[in-house]
Amino acid sequence: KINPNSLTCAAVSPAKKLFLRVNRKTLNNKYRIIGSPNKINIDKIEERRSYKRAIQLLDQYKIVVDNSAIVSKTDRKGIINYVNDKFCEISGYSKDEVLGITHSFLKHPDNPPQIYKDMWRTITKKDIWKGKVKNLKKDGSTYIVDAVVVPIMNNQGKIEEYISLRTDITELEAYKTILENELTHSKDNLED
């Protein structure tokens, strides 16, 4: 005779059978029973809830980042496989135009080649690279970004991809140039 407040079930694994008796109240609060009375699978509901919550949080974090930063993602070779709307907005390129190619189309001739060598040397060593980069828009005008490039590792600790977050500092750099010019002009006037 089966007690309605408890349940005996067999969990079968390739190695051995496991019989357990659980209180139905505890079972209903923490586990979900799947299957027929002959074959029962018990899932931990709490683990599923934690996983779902983590996914929800990551989705919300992505919304925050996408609305505040210029984002691109590449494979290990630097081939772009994701850009957000802010990237397209500032560069003037559509997603279709940039997916599958490297960032080299953005390179401004004012940037010394060493900046890119330093960046690749840093990120391939699994370190984070930070720097200021001047880029070309599709229309030929320029924009300046404060960039962070982060290598993303897989479970074996090997680099799987790179994610770059950038902030547009074009306006700040323009004000900086104006202030520097005014300061130089003021010094010249003081010396006369």
N, C-alpha and C positions, 0 to 999 in steps of 0.2 A: 504494500500500500504506500502511495506517495504522499508525503506531507506537503500540503499546498504552500507552506511558508518556507520550505527549503527545497533545494534542487540538487540532485546528484547528476553529474554529467561526466563524460569522458572526453578529454581533449587528446586527439591522436596526433602524434608527430612521427616522423620516420624512425626516430630512435626508440621511443617508448610511449606507452599509454599512460595518461595521468587521470586519475579519478579525484574529483574534489566535491565537497559538500559546501554549499554556500547558503547564506541566509538570503531569501528572496528580496527583502527590503534593501539590503546592501547591494545586491546584484542590480536591482532596478535603478539605483542612484548612481552607480559608478560604471556599470558594464551594460552592454547590449548583447542579447542572445540572438544568434543568427543560425538558422538551420532547423532541421527536424529533430524530434526527440531522440532519434538514433545517432545523429551527428550534429553536435552543437559547437558553434564557434563563438567565443566570447571576445568582443572588442572592448578595449578601454575607451569609454566615451571621453574621459578627461584628456587623453592624448590627442584624440581627434579634435576636440574643442581647442586645445592649445595650438595645434597645427593650423586650424582655420583662423584663429586669432592672430597668429604670427603672419599669415598671408595677408589678412586684412590690414595689419599694421604696415607691412611692406608696401602694400598698394597706396596707403595714405602717405607714407614717406616719399614715395615716387611722385605723388601729386605735388607735395611741397617742393621737392627738388626741381621738378619740371616747370614749376611756376616761378622759380627764383633763380635758376641757373641755366646756362647754355650747356647742354649735355650731348656727348657723343660716346659711342662704345665701339671698340675695334676688336678684331681677333688678334692673335699673337703676332701676326705679320703687319699689323697696322691697317688692315682693310676694314673700312667702316661698315658696321652691321646694324647700327642704330643711331639716330639723331632725334632730338626732341624738336618741338615746334619753335622754341626760342632760337635754336641753332639755325633753322631755316629762315626765320624772321630776320636775324642779324646778318647772315651771310648772303641772303638773296637767292640761295639755291633751294630747290625742292628736295624732298627725301629721295625721290627716284633718281635725281641727278648725282647724289653723293653716295648712296649705298653701293658697296662693292668696289670702291676706290679708296686710296689713302687721302690723308689731309693735305697732301702737297699742293693741291690747287689753291689752298688758302695762303700759302707762303708769300710773305711780303719781302721784296728784295732788300729792305732796310735791316731785316733780321740777319745777324751773322750766322753762317752755317753751323758754327760751334754750338749754338743754342739747341739745335736738333740732335746733334751728337751727344751732348750732355744729357738731354732728356732720355734718349734711348739707352744710354749707358746706365742711367739711374734706374729706370723702370725695369730693365731686363735683369737687374740685380735684386728685384723684388722690393725696391724702395719707392717712396712717393716722390714725384718731381713737382716742384712749384716754380712758376716763373711768369714773366710778363712777355706777351707775344703780340706782335703787330700782324694783322691778317688782311687779306684782300677780299672784298665783297665781289659778287658776280658782276656788279656794274663798274668795278675798278676802283671804287673808293675804299678807304681803309677803316678798320676798327681795331681797338686794342683791348686785349683781355688779360685778366689775371687768371692764370690757369693752374689747375691741379690735375695731375695724371696719376691714377692709382692702378697698380697691377692687381688683378683679381685671381686668386689661386683656387685650384680644385682641391679635392679631399687628399690628394697625394702631395700637396704643397707645390705643385707645378703651376706656372702661369697659364691661365686659360684665356684671359682677355684683359683689356685695359678700358677703364672708364675715365673720361675727362670731364671735369666740371669747370666751367669758366664763367667769370663775371665781366661784363662790359665795363671797362674803365676809360673809354674813349673821351668822355666829357671831362673826367678828372685829369687826365693827361693833358688835355687842351688847356684847362685852367692852370695847371702846373707850368706849362710852357709860357702862358701869358704872364704869370707871376715872376717867373725867372727872367723874362725879357724886361719887365718893369723894374726888377731889382738891378739888372745890369744897366739899364738906362739911368736909374737913380744914382748908381755908383759913378757912372760917367759924368753926370751933372755935378756931383760933389767934388770930383777931382778937378773940374774946370774952374 
